[in-house]
Amino acid sequence: MKAPIKHQNRLARKRRVRAKVSGTAARPRLSIFRSLMQISAQLIDDESGKTLVAASTKELKKTANIDGAIKLGEAIAAKAKDKKISTIVFDRNSYRYHGRVKAVADAARDAGLTF
C-alpha cells in the first residue's frame, strides 16, 4: 500500500511549491504537468483564476521525452509572445527541476521568456 503515501507526498511537495509561487496578469505562472504519455504547460493568472495560454506535446504531435519538452517550451513561448507576455513565474509543480521539466524551462527561456 505504498501508492497512497507516494501520492500524498507528491501533493505535499506541490503545496510547498505553490505556497511560494503565484501568477498575476502582468507576470503569469508557467505550470508544468508531466505524465508518461505527455507533457503540458499553462500560463495561469492566479488573481482571476484563468488560463491565458496552454500547450501540450499531444497537440504538437510529439512524445513526452526531452525533444518533445524542448518543442513544448518553444511553443508555449511563441503563444505567450502572441499574447504580449514576456515575463513569467515558473511553477515546476511537484517535479524536480531536472530532465524534461528543465528542458521545457530552458527552451522557453531561449525562445524569449524571462523568468
C-alpha positions in Angstrom: 0.0 0.0 0.0 2.7 2.5 -0.9 0.8 4.2 -3.6 -1.4 6.4 -1.3 1.6 7.6 0.7 3.5 8.3 -2.5 0.6 10.3 -3.8 0.3 12.2 -0.5 4.0 13.1 -0.6 3.6 14.4 -4.2 0.7 16.6 -3.2 2.6 17.9 -0.2 5.5 18.8 -2.5 3.1 20.5 -4.8 1.6 22.6 -2.0 5.1 23.7 -0.8 5.9 25.0 -4.3 2.6 26.7 -4.8 2.8 28.4 -1.4 5.8 30.3 -2.8 4.7 30.9 -6.4 1.8 32.9 -7.6 1.0 34.4 -11.0 -0.6 37.7 -11.9 -1.9 39.2 -15.1 1.4 41.0 -15.7 3.5 38.0 -14.7 1.6 34.7 -15.1 2.6 31.4 -13.7 4.0 28.7 -16.1 2.7 25.5 -14.6 4.1 22.2 -15.9 2.4 18.8 -15.8 4.1 15.7 -17.0 2.9 12.1 -17.3 4.3 9.1 -19.1 2.4 9.9 -22.3 2.5 13.7 -22.5 3.7 17.0 -21.0 1.5 20.1 -20.8 2.2 23.7 -19.9 -0.1 26.5 -19.0 0.3 30.2 -18.3 -2.1 31.0 -15.4 -3.3 34.3 -13.9 -4.0 33.3 -10.3 -5.7 36.5 -9.4 -8.5 36.0 -11.8 -8.2 32.2 -11.9 -7.9 32.0 -15.7 -5.6 30.1 -18.0 -4.1 32.6 -20.5 -2.1 30.2 -22.8 -1.8 26.4 -22.9 0.2 23.9 -24.9 0.9 20.2 -24.8 3.0 17.6 -26.5 -0.2 16.0 -27.6 -1.3 19.0 -29.7 2.2 19.3 -31.1 2.2 15.6 -32.1 5.4 15.0 -30.1 6.3 12.4 -27.5 6.9 13.1 -23.8 10.7 13.0 -24.0 13.4 15.6 -23.9 12.9 16.5 -27.6 9.2 16.9 -27.1 9.8 19.0 -24.0 12.0 21.4 -26.0 9.4 21.8 -28.6 6.8 22.4 -25.9 8.9 25.2 -24.4 9.3 26.8 -27.7 5.6 26.6 -28.5 4.5 28.0 -25.1 6.9 30.9 -25.5 5.6 31.6 -29.0 2.0 31.6 -27.8 3.0 33.9 -24.9 4.6 36.3 -27.3 1.4 36.4 -29.3 -0.5 37.5 -26.1 2.3 40.1 -25.4 3.6 38.2 -22.3 7.3 38.3 -21.8 7.9 37.7 -18.0 6.6 34.7 -16.1 7.0 32.8 -12.9 8.0 29.2 -13.2 6.0 26.5 -11.3 7.7 23.2 -11.5 4.7 21.6 -9.7 5.9 18.6 -7.6 8.6 17.6 -10.0 12.3 18.1 -9.7 13.9 20.8 -11.8 15.6 18.1 -13.9 15.2 16.3 -17.2 12.0 17.1 -19.1 10.9 19.9 -16.7 14.3 21.6 -17.1 14.2 21.2 -20.9 10.8 23.0 -21.1 12.1 25.8 -18.9 15.4 26.2 -20.8 13.6 26.1 -24.2 11.1 28.8 -23.1 13.9 30.9 -21.8 15.8 30.5 -25.1 12.7 31.5 -27.0 12.4 34.8 -25.2 10.5 34.4 -21.9 12.1 35.9 -18.8 11.8 34.0 -15.6 
